Amino acid sequence: MVSVDLAEPADIVDRLLWRDAQVMLGRHAGPDQDGGGCVWCGWPWPCPPRRLAERAAAVSREGRHAFH
């Protein structure tokens, strides 16, 4: 089981988005032992869910919801 610290930083403007991103970041935490695929989904690292979670975490701090 993956443990995720959900203590919110002070600069979060969208708490729900930040929390969801933290869960996804915890699941898609890194490459497998071979270094080629995600430990959670097996897609090539960094996997699409990981990249999306990173963007969501950034947007949760910026306060804008435009994904380009």
PDB file of N, CA, C and O in Angstrom, chain B, residues numbered from 101:
ATOM      1  N   MET B 101       0.846  -1.185   0.000  1.00  0.00           N
ATOM      2  CA  MET B 101       0.000   0.000   0.000  1.00  0.00           C
ATOM      3  C   MET B 101       0.888   1.244   0.000  1.00  0.00           C
ATOM      4  O   MET B 101       1.880   1.310   0.726  1.00  0.00           O
ATOM      5  N   VAL B 102       0.526   2.216  -0.810  1.00  0.00           N
ATOM      6  CA  VAL B 102       1.280   3.455  -0.916  1.00  0.00           C
ATOM      7  C   VAL B 102       0.697   4.467   0.054  1.00  0.00           C
ATOM      8  O   VAL B 102      -0.519   4.645   0.116  1.00  0.00           O
ATOM      9  N   SER B 103       1.550   5.119   0.800  1.00  0.00           N
ATOM     10  CA  SER B 103       1.140   6.150   1.738  1.00  0.00           C
ATOM     11  C   SER B 103       1.421   7.518   1.120  1.00  0.00           C
ATOM     12  O   SER B 103       2.506   7.759   0.591  1.00  0.00           O
ATOM     13  N   VAL B 104       0.440   8.401   1.191  1.00  0.00           N
ATOM     14  CA  VAL B 104       0.593   9.739   0.633  1.00  0.00           C
ATOM     15  C   VAL B 104       0.304  10.760   1.723  1.00  0.00           C
ATOM     16  O   VAL B 104      -0.725  10.681   2.394  1.00  0.00           O
ATOM     17  N   ASP B 105       1.202  11.712   1.901  1.00  0.00           N
ATOM     18  CA  ASP B 105       1.008  12.780   2.870  1.00  0.00           C
ATOM     19  C   ASP B 105       0.088  13.823   2.256  1.00  0.00           C
ATOM     20  O   ASP B 105       0.443  14.475   1.274  1.00  0.00           O
ATOM     21  N   LEU B 106      -1.107  13.977   2.844  1.00  0.00           N
ATOM     22  CA  LEU B 106      -2.070  14.918   2.289  1.00  0.00           C
ATOM     23  C   LEU B 106      -2.117  16.229   3.070  1.00  0.00           C
ATOM     24  O   LEU B 106      -3.124  16.935   3.024  1.00  0.00           O
ATOM     25  N   ALA B 107      -1.047  16.562   3.783  1.00  0.00           N
ATOM     26  CA  ALA B 107      -0.963  17.856   4.446  1.00  0.00           C
ATOM     27  C   ALA B 107      -0.811  18.911   3.347  1.00  0.00           C
ATOM     28  O   ALA B 107       0.147  18.888   2.575  1.00  0.00           O
ATOM     29  N   GLU B 108      -1.759  19.820   3.293  1.00  0.00           N
ATOM     30  CA  GLU B 108      -1.786  20.796   2.201  1.00  0.00           C
ATOM     31  C   GLU B 108      -0.786  21.932   2.414  1.00  0.00           C
ATOM     32  O   GLU B 108      -0.726  22.510   3.499  1.00  0.00           O
ATOM     33  N   PRO B 109      -0.007  22.252   1.392  1.00  0.00           N
ATOM     34  CA  PRO B 109       0.830  23.449   1.450  1.00  0.00           C
ATOM     35  C   PRO B 109      -0.042  24.707   1.493  1.00  0.00           C
ATOM     36  O   PRO B 109      -1.210  24.669   1.106  1.00  0.00           O
ATOM     37  N   ALA B 110       0.508  25.784   1.951  1.00  0.00           N
ATOM     38  CA  ALA B 110      -0.253  27.024   2.123  1.00  0.00           C
ATOM     39  C   ALA B 110      -0.686  27.664   0.812  1.00  0.00           C
ATOM     40  O   ALA B 110      -1.666  28.409   0.794  1.00  0.00           O
ATOM     41  N   ASP B 111       0.023  27.394  -0.298  1.00  0.00           N
ATOM     42  CA  ASP B 111      -0.274  28.089  -1.553  1.00  0.00           C
ATOM     43  C   ASP B 111      -1.273  27.358  -2.453  1.00  0.00           C
ATOM     44  O   ASP B 111      -1.385  27.698  -3.631  1.00  0.00           O
ATOM     45  N   ILE B 112      -1.986  26.385  -1.944  1.00  0.00           N
ATOM     46  CA  ILE B 112      -2.958  25.633  -2.741  1.00  0.00           C
ATOM     47  C   ILE B 112      -4.219  26.475  -2.934  1.00  0.00           C
ATOM     48  O   ILE B 112      -4.782  26.996  -1.972  1.00  0.00           O
ATOM     49  N   VAL B 113      -4.648  26.601  -4.174  1.00  0.00           N
ATOM     50  CA  VAL B 113      -5.873  27.350  -4.459  1.00  0.00           C
ATOM     51  C   VAL B 113      -7.028  26.420  -4.842  1.00  0.00           C
ATOM     52  O   VAL B 113      -8.189  26.824  -4.780  1.00  0.00           O
ATOM     53  N   ASP B 114      -6.726  25.198  -5.229  1.00  0.00           N
ATOM     54  CA  ASP B 114      -7.763  24.209  -5.546  1.00  0.00           C
ATOM     55  C   ASP B 114      -7.434  22.937  -4.776  1.00  0.00           C
ATOM     56  O   ASP B 114      -6.671  22.093  -5.246  1.00  0.00           O
ATOM     57  N   ARG B 115      -8.016  22.810  -3.595  1.00  0.00           N
ATOM     58  CA  ARG B 115      -7.687  21.705  -2.697  1.00  0.00           C
ATOM     59  C   ARG B 115      -8.085  20.338  -3.252  1.00  0.00           C
ATOM     60  O   ARG B 115      -7.329  19.378  -3.103  1.00  0.00           O
ATOM     61  N   LEU B 116      -9.226  20.229  -3.873  1.00  0.00           N
ATOM     62  CA  LEU B 116      -9.677  18.948  -4.417  1.00  0.00           C
ATOM     63  C   LEU B 116      -8.746  18.474  -5.533  1.00  0.00           C
ATOM     64  O   LEU B 116      -8.364  17.304  -5.573  1.00  0.00           O
ATOM     65  N   LEU B 117      -8.387  19.374  -6.429  1.00  0.00           N
ATOM     66  CA  LEU B 117      -7.471  19.019  -7.505  1.00  0.00           C
ATOM     67  C   LEU B 117      -6.116  18.609  -6.939  1.00  0.00           C
ATOM     68  O   LEU B 117      -5.519  17.642  -7.414  1.00  0.00           O
ATOM     69  N   TRP B 118      -5.628  19.317  -5.947  1.00  0.00           N
ATOM     70  CA  TRP B 118      -4.344  18.999  -5.332  1.00  0.00           C
ATOM     71  C   TRP B 118      -4.373  17.620  -4.682  1.00  0.00           C
ATOM     72  O   TRP B 118      -3.441  16.832  -4.846  1.00  0.00           O
ATOM     73  N   ARG B 119      -5.444  17.329  -3.945  1.00  0.00           N
ATOM     74  CA  ARG B 119      -5.560  16.017  -3.291  1.00  0.00           C
ATOM     75  C   ARG B 119      -5.616  14.891  -4.313  1.00  0.00           C
ATOM     76  O   ARG B 119      -4.947  13.871  -4.147  1.00  0.00           O
ATOM     77  N   ASP B 120      -6.401  15.062  -5.364  1.00  0.00           N
ATOM     78  CA  ASP B 120      -6.470  14.042  -6.413  1.00  0.00           C
ATOM     79  C   ASP B 120      -5.105  13.833  -7.066  1.00  0.00           C
ATOM     80  O   ASP B 120      -4.708  12.701  -7.342  1.00  0.00           O
ATOM     81  N   ALA B 121      -4.394  14.925  -7.310  1.00  0.00           N
ATOM     82  CA  ALA B 121      -3.061  14.824  -7.910  1.00  0.00           C
ATOM     83  C   ALA B 121      -2.112  14.067  -6.992  1.00  0.00           C
ATOM     84  O   ALA B 121      -1.300  13.274  -7.468  1.00  0.00           O
ATOM     85  N   GLN B 122      -2.200  14.295  -5.688  1.00  0.00           N
ATOM     86  CA  GLN B 122      -1.318  13.608  -4.745  1.00  0.00           C
ATOM     87  C   GLN B 122      -1.566  12.105  -4.740  1.00  0.00           C
ATOM     88  O   GLN B 122      -0.622  11.321  -4.641  1.00  0.00           O
ATOM     89  N   VAL B 123      -2.817  11.703  -4.846  1.00  0.00           N
ATOM     90  CA  VAL B 123      -3.140  10.272  -4.904  1.00  0.00           C
ATOM     91  C   VAL B 123      -2.535   9.651  -6.158  1.00  0.00           C
ATOM     92  O   VAL B 123      -1.921   8.586  -6.095  1.00  0.00           O
ATOM     93  N   MET B 124      -2.711  10.323  -7.305  1.00  0.00           N
ATOM     94  CA  MET B 124      -2.158   9.807  -8.555  1.00  0.00           C
ATOM     95  C   MET B 124      -0.627   9.781  -8.520  1.00  0.00           C
ATOM     96  O   MET B 124      -0.014   8.831  -9.007  1.00  0.00           O
ATOM     97  N   LEU B 125      -0.013  10.807  -7.953  1.00  0.00           N
ATOM     98  CA  LEU B 125       1.446  10.839  -7.843  1.00  0.00           C
ATOM     99  C   LEU B 125       1.945   9.705  -6.953  1.00  0.00           C
ATOM    100  O   LEU B 125       3.006   9.135  -7.206  1.00  0.00           O
ATOM    101  N   GLY B 126       1.180   9.378  -5.913  1.00  0.00           N
ATOM    102  CA  GLY B 126       1.550   8.277  -5.034  1.00  0.00           C
ATOM    103  C   GLY B 126       1.470   6.929  -5.727  1.00  0.00           C
ATOM    104  O   GLY B 126       2.309   6.057  -5.498  1.00  0.00           O
ATOM    105  N   ARG B 127       0.477   6.758  -6.565  1.00  0.00           N
ATOM    106  CA  ARG B 127       0.320   5.486  -7.280  1.00  0.00           C
ATOM    107  C   ARG B 127       1.358   5.328  -8.378  1.00  0.00           C
ATOM    108  O   ARG B 127       1.994   4.280  -8.494  1.00  0.00           O
ATOM    109  N   HIS B 128       1.524   6.351  -9.170  1.00  0.00           N
ATOM    110  CA  HIS B 128       2.460   6.329 -10.298  1.00  0.00           C
ATOM    111  C   HIS B 128       3.765   6.976  -9.828  1.00  0.00           C
ATOM    112  O   HIS B 128       4.185   8.017 -10.334  1.00  0.00           O
ATOM    113  N   ALA B 129       4.395   6.320  -8.838  1.00  0.00           N
ATOM    114  CA  ALA B 129       5.483   6.923  -8.078  1.00  0.00           C
ATOM    115  C   ALA B 129       6.855   6.849  -8.732  1.00  0.00           C
ATOM    116  O   ALA B 129       7.748   7.617  -8.372  1.00  0.00           O
ATOM    117  N   GLY B 130       7.039   5.956  -9.671  1.00  0.00           N
ATOM    118  CA  GLY B 130       8.358   5.845 -10.270  1.00  0.00           C
ATOM    119  C   GLY B 130       8.434   4.670 -11.224  1.00  0.00           C
ATOM    120  O   GLY B 130       7.460   3.942 -11.415  1.00  0.00           O
ATOM    121  N   PRO B 131       9.596   4.497 -11.817  1.00  0.00           N
ATOM    122  CA  PRO B 131       9.777   3.381 -12.738  1.00  0.00           C
ATOM    123  C   PRO B 131       9.943   2.068 -11.968  1.00  0.00           C
ATOM    124  O   PRO B 131      10.327   2.068 -10.798  1.00  0.00           O
ATOM    125  N   ASP B 132       9.652   0.970 -12.630  1.00  0.00           N
ATOM    126  CA  ASP B 132       9.830  -0.343 -12.022  1.00  0.00           C
ATOM    127  C   ASP B 132      11.314  -0.669 -11.874  1.00  0.00           C
ATOM    128  O   ASP B 132      12.165   0.153 -12.213  1.00  0.00           O
ATOM    129  N   GLN B 133      11.626  -1.846 -11.377  1.00  0.00           N
ATOM    130  CA  GLN B 133      13.021  -2.215 -11.126  1.00  0.00           C
ATOM    131  C   GLN B 133      13.861  -2.222 -12.394  1.00  0.00           C
ATOM    132  O   GLN B 133      15.068  -1.985 -12.344  1.00  0.00           O
ATOM    133  N   ASP B 134      13.222  -2.495 -13.538  1.00  0.00           N
ATOM    134  CA  ASP B 134      13.944  -2.488 -14.807  1.00  0.00           C
ATOM    135  C   ASP B 134      14.150  -1.072 -15.336  1.00  0.00           C
ATOM    136  O   ASP B 134      14.945  -0.858 -16.252  1.00  0.00           O
ATOM    137  N   GLY B 135      13.430  -0.096 -14.756  1.00  0.00           N
ATOM    138  CA  GLY B 135      13.565   1.293 -15.153  1.00  0.00           C
ATOM    139  C   GLY B 135      12.793   1.682 -16.394  1.00  0.00           C
ATOM    140  O   GLY B 135      12.906   2.812 -16.869  1.00  0.00           O
ATOM    141  N   GLY B 136      12.004   0.754 -16.926  1.00  0.00           N
ATOM    142  CA  GLY B 136      11.314   1.053 -18.172  1.00  0.00           C
ATOM    143  C   GLY B 136       9.857   1.413 -18.041  1.00  0.00           C
ATOM    144  O   GLY B 136       9.345   2.202 -18.835  1.00  0.00           O
ATOM    145  N   GLY B 137       9.169   0.853 -17.053  1.00  0.00           N
ATOM    146  CA  GLY B 137       7.733   1.073 -16.944  1.00  0.00           C
ATOM    147  C   GLY B 137       7.333   1.553 -15.565  1.00  0.00           C
ATOM    148  O   GLY B 137       8.062   1.363 -14.591  1.00  0.00           O
ATOM    149  N   CYS B 138       6.181   2.169 -15.491  1.00  0.00           N
ATOM    150  CA  CYS B 138       5.623   2.672 -14.235  1.00  0.00           C
ATOM    151  C   CYS B 138       5.323   1.503 -13.297  1.00  0.00           C
ATOM    152  O   CYS B 138       4.845   0.457 -13.736  1.00  0.00           O
ATOM    153  N   VAL B 139       5.602   1.683 -12.014  1.00  0.00           N
ATOM    154  CA  VAL B 139       5.344   0.635 -11.031  1.00  0.00           C
ATOM    155  C   VAL B 139       3.852   0.342 -10.888  1.00  0.00           C
ATOM    156  O   VAL B 139       3.486  -0.755 -10.466  1.00  0.00           O
ATOM    157  N   TRP B 140       2.988   1.289 -11.226  1.00  0.00           N
ATOM    158  CA  TRP B 140       1.549   1.100 -11.054  1.00  0.00           C
ATOM    159  C   TRP B 140       0.889   0.560 -12.316  1.00  0.00           C
ATOM    160  O   TRP B 140       0.151  -0.423 -12.249  1.00  0.00           O
ATOM    161  N   CYS B 141       1.141   1.180 -13.457  1.00  0.00           N
ATOM    162  CA  CYS B 141       0.402   0.832 -14.673  1.00  0.00           C
ATOM    163  C   CYS B 141       1.239   0.108 -15.724  1.00  0.00           C
ATOM    164  O   CYS B 141       0.681  -0.499 -16.638  1.00  0.00           O
ATOM    165  N   GLY B 142       2.568   0.162 -15.612  1.00  0.00           N
ATOM    166  CA  GLY B 142       3.430  -0.531 -16.545  1.00  0.00           C
ATOM    167  C   GLY B 142       3.743   0.223 -17.830  1.00  0.00           C
ATOM    168  O   GLY B 142       4.553  -0.239 -18.634  1.00  0.00           O
ATOM    169  N   TRP B 143       3.119   1.367 -18.032  1.00  0.00           N
ATOM    170  CA  TRP B 143       3.403   2.163 -19.233  1.00  0.00           C
ATOM    171  C   TRP B 143       4.819   2.721 -19.138  1.00  0.00           C
ATOM    172  O   TRP B 143       5.372   2.830 -18.043  1.00  0.00           O
ATOM    173  N   PRO B 144       5.406   3.074 -20.273  1.00  0.00           N
ATOM    174  CA  PRO B 144       6.761   3.643 -20.252  1.00  0.00           C
ATOM    175  C   PRO B 144       6.840   4.864 -19.327  1.00  0.00           C
ATOM    176  O   PRO B 144       5.950   5.714 -19.321  1.00  0.00           O
ATOM    177  N   TRP B 145       7.911   4.931 -18.556  1.00  0.00           N
ATOM    178  CA  TRP B 145       8.106   6.003 -17.582  1.00  0.00           C
ATOM    179  C   TRP B 145       8.697   7.252 -18.210  1.00  0.00           C
ATOM    180  O   TRP B 145       9.625   7.121 -19.008  1.00  0.00           O
ATOM    181  N   PRO B 146       8.225   8.456 -17.906  1.00  0.00           N
ATOM    182  CA  PRO B 146       7.078   8.731 -17.037  1.00  0.00           C
ATOM    183  C   PRO B 146       5.782   8.504 -17.796  1.00  0.00           C
ATOM    184  O   PRO B 146       5.623   8.965 -18.927  1.00  0.00           O
ATOM    185  N   CYS B 147       4.860   7.794 -17.169  1.00  0.00           N
ATOM    186  CA  CYS B 147       3.614   7.407 -17.822  1.00  0.00           C
ATOM    187  C   CYS B 147       2.668   8.605 -17.970  1.00  0.00           C
ATOM    188  O   CYS B 147       2.823   9.603 -17.267  1.00  0.00           O
ATOM    189  N   PRO B 148       1.696   8.512 -18.874  1.00  0.00           N
ATOM    190  CA  PRO B 148       0.741   9.621 -19.049  1.00  0.00           C
ATOM    191  C   PRO B 148       0.008  10.014 -17.763  1.00  0.00           C
ATOM    192  O   PRO B 148      -0.151  11.209 -17.514  1.00  0.00           O
ATOM    193  N   PRO B 149      -0.456   9.045 -16.917  1.00  0.00           N
ATOM    194  CA  PRO B 149      -1.106   9.474 -15.676  1.00  0.00           C
ATOM    195  C   PRO B 149      -0.177  10.265 -14.760  1.00  0.00           C
ATOM    196  O   PRO B 149      -0.618  11.198 -14.089  1.00  0.00           O
ATOM    197  N   ARG B 150       1.095   9.903 -14.726  1.00  0.00           N
ATOM    198  CA  ARG B 150       2.060  10.632 -13.907  1.00  0.00           C
ATOM    199  C   ARG B 150       2.217  12.066 -14.403  1.00  0.00           C
ATOM    200  O   ARG B 150       2.206  13.011 -13.615  1.00  0.00           O
ATOM    201  N   ARG B 151       2.364  12.217 -15.720  1.00  0.00           N
ATOM    202  CA  ARG B 151       2.521  13.560 -16.289  1.00  0.00           C
ATOM    203  C   ARG B 151       1.274  14.406 -16.053  1.00  0.00           C
ATOM    204  O   ARG B 151       1.375  15.597 -15.761  1.00  0.00           O
ATOM    205  N   LEU B 152       0.102  13.794 -16.179  1.00  0.00           N
ATOM    206  CA  LEU B 152      -1.145  14.521 -15.927  1.00  0.00           C
ATOM    207  C   LEU B 152      -1.242  14.936 -14.455  1.00  0.00           C
ATOM    208  O   LEU B 152      -1.656  16.054 -14.149  1.00  0.00           O
ATOM    209  N   ALA B 153      -0.862  14.040 -13.552  1.00  0.00           N
ATOM    210  CA  ALA B 153      -0.900  14.357 -12.120  1.00  0.00           C
ATOM    211  C   ALA B 153       0.070  15.492 -11.786  1.00  0.00           C
ATOM    212  O   ALA B 153      -0.239  16.347 -10.956  1.00  0.00           O
ATOM    213  N   GLU B 154       1.235  15.505 -12.426  1.00  0.00           N
ATOM    214  CA  GLU B 154       2.189  16.594 -12.210  1.00  0.00           C
ATOM    215  C   GLU B 154       1.605  17.922 -12.667  1.00  0.00           C
ATOM    216  O   GLU B 154       1.762  18.942 -11.996  1.00  0.00           O
ATOM    217  N   ARG B 155       0.927  17.904 -13.815  1.00  0.00           N
ATOM    218  CA  ARG B 155       0.297  19.143 -14.312  1.00  0.00           C
ATOM    219  C   ARG B 155      -0.829  19.578 -13.387  1.00  0.00           C
ATOM    220  O   ARG B 155      -0.980  20.769 -13.111  1.00  0.00           O
ATOM    221  N   ALA B 156      -1.630  18.617 -12.900  1.00  0.00           N
ATOM    222  CA  ALA B 156      -2.736  18.940 -11.996  1.00  0.00           C
ATOM    223  C   ALA B 156      -2.207  19.542 -10.701  1.00  0.00           C
ATOM    224  O   ALA B 156      -2.775  20.505 -10.187  1.00  0.00           O
ATOM    225  N   ALA B 157      -1.135  18.989 -10.178  1.00  0.00           N
ATOM    226  CA  ALA B 157      -0.545  19.535  -8.950  1.00  0.00           C
ATOM    227  C   ALA B 157      -0.077  20.975  -9.172  1.00  0.00           C
ATOM    228  O   ALA B 157      -0.261  21.829  -8.305  1.00  0.00           O
ATOM    229  N   ALA B 158       0.523  21.243 -10.321  1.00  0.00           N
ATOM    230  CA  ALA B 158       0.981  22.604 -10.623  1.00  0.00           C
ATOM    231  C   ALA B 158      -0.187  23.562 -10.767  1.00  0.00           C
ATOM    232  O   ALA B 158      -0.146  24.676 -10.245  1.00  0.00           O
ATOM    233  N   VAL B 159      -1.218  23.142 -11.466  1.00  0.00           N
ATOM    234  CA  VAL B 159      -2.384  24.008 -11.679  1.00  0.00           C
ATOM    235  C   VAL B 159      -3.113  24.262 -10.360  1.00  0.00           C
ATOM    236  O   VAL B 159      -3.666  25.345 -10.167  1.00  0.00           O
ATOM    237  N   SER B 160      -3.124  23.295  -9.455  1.00  0.00           N
ATOM    238  CA  SER B 160      -3.807  23.477  -8.169  1.00  0.00           C
ATOM    239  C   SER B 160      -3.168  24.606  -7.363  1.00  0.00           C
ATOM    240  O   SER B 160      -3.802  25.183  -6.480  1.00  0.00           O
ATOM    241  N   ARG B 161      -1.929  24.912  -7.667  1.00  0.00           N
ATOM    242  CA  ARG B 161      -1.231  26.010  -6.992  1.00  0.00           C
ATOM    243  C   ARG B 161      -1.384  27.334  -7.742  1.00  0.00           C
ATOM    244  O   ARG B 161      -1.350  28.399  -7.126  1.00  0.00           O
ATOM    245  N   GLU B 162      -1.547  27.276  -9.035  1.00  0.00           N
ATOM    246  CA  GLU B 162      -1.608  28.487  -9.850  1.00  0.00           C
ATOM    247  C   GLU B 162      -2.979  29.131  -9.848  1.00  0.00           C
ATOM    248  O   GLU B 162      -3.095  30.347 -10.001  1.00  0.00           O
ATOM    249  N   GLY B 163      -4.002  28.341  -9.681  1.00  0.00           N
ATOM    250  CA  GLY B 163      -5.344  28.883  -9.663  1.00  0.00           C
ATOM    251  C   GLY B 163      -5.973  29.038 -11.027  1.00  0.00           C
ATOM    252  O   GLY B 163      -7.039  29.643 -11.141  1.00  0.00           O
ATOM    253  N   ARG B 164      -5.351  28.513 -12.064  1.00  0.00           N
ATOM    254  CA  ARG B 164      -5.978  28.547 -13.378  1.00  0.00           C
ATOM    255  C   ARG B 164      -6.185  27.123 -13.862  1.00  0.00           C
ATOM    256  O   ARG B 164      -5.387  26.230 -13.578  1.00  0.00           O
ATOM    257  N   HIS B 165      -7.256  26.931 -14.589  1.00  0.00           N
ATOM    258  CA  HIS B 165      -7.645  25.584 -14.996  1.00  0.00           C
ATOM    259  C   HIS B 165      -7.583  25.419 -16.500  1.00  0.00           C
ATOM    260  O   HIS B 165      -8.412  24.724 -17.086  1.00  0.00           O
ATOM    261  N   ALA B 166      -6.624  26.042 -17.116  1.00  0.00           N
ATOM    262  CA  ALA B 166      -6.467  25.915 -18.572  1.00  0.00           C
ATOM    263  C   ALA B 166      -5.333  24.943 -18.851  1.00  0.00           C
ATOM    264  O   ALA B 166      -4.184  25.193 -18.488  1.00  0.00           O
ATOM    265  N   PHE B 167      -5.661  23.848 -19.490  1.00  0.00           N
ATOM    266  CA  PHE B 167      -4.653  22.904 -19.924  1.00  0.00           C
ATOM    267  C   PHE B 167      -4.412  23.132 -21.388  1.00  0.00           C
ATOM    268  O   PHE B 167      -5.337  23.018 -22.192  1.00  0.00           O
ATOM    269  N   HIS B 168      -3.204  23.449 -21.753  1.00  0.00           N
ATOM    270  CA  HIS B 168      -2.880  23.714 -23.165  1.00  0.00           C
ATOM    271  C   HIS B 168      -2.224  22.498 -23.751  1.00  0.00           C
ATOM    272  O   HIS B 168      -1.866  22.497 -24.929  1.00  0.00           O
TER     273      HIS B 168
END
